[in-house]
């Protein structure tokens, strides 16, 4: 079961960070260790310094661009535990829910945090707390359907459970 609450040190990004920056087309077929340095090259030090459990705080339209599911997958592989942003690109956000990767849209997050602050957010309640600055923000929580997908570990796991419960085997 995937967590709905995330707590970690913030890496701060601005507006319009597109999926091409998270998953460059010319690196997608490379093995992870070769691909890692190309992820979020707008801040090359981020991929080098990110620690498992860190979070990203970002501006408007995070994940805009093409519909690459490799974008949130690469963030997860870096060890990023989740993203809280002013807003998200629609397809990126849907991919995150499908992968059980916590992302929460929270207007005001950029003004409420700085690089390295300790952030905690919960997609179930919509609460975002900056423990470093003592600031709490409210965001729109996930719907019941979205939470079910995240808690199950992703959309593929939901489908596996449904097939198992029905006694049917999925067709190849």
Order of alpha helices (4+ residues) and beta strands (2+ residues): beta-alpha-alpha-alpha-beta-alpha-beta-alpha-beta-beta-beta-beta-alpha-alpha
